């Protein structure tokens, strides 16, 4: 089901893998060592310092965008996997599917609900009990007498 990648996508995937490799780290260390060793040859001149400063600035600038692209892709894949788990599990709340697109205020409200559920779960001292985000307190008292899950 994989689509053919475009040039930029293929290049960025290759660059991400290459930049995160042991070989890339060894090359970076070697460049710094060579630069440091050549210091006395160039009398620690401003040009000698400018070479490493310019090189590291350019690499850092490009890597910021490469890392961001990689993180965006990884984050999207994780969100899709979580959405699939939420959508496929009968007991989960579907309102959390696509929650990454909620506002900060909406996320804070959901966090408050889950903090309440956590408090109720701590009161139970039973990790096998579950609570629904909808009517958490009602379910808490109803479930406290029974371990059976309610089926719809």
FENVEN-V651378 format. One record per helix or strand of 2 or more residues. SS is the DSSP state (H for helix, E for strand). FROM is the first residue (numbers start at 1). LEN is the number of residues. If there is no record, write none. Layout:
SS;FROM;LEN
SS;FROM;LEN
This chain:
H;7;13
H;22;16
H;46;43
H;94;3
H;99;3
H;104;21
H;136;8
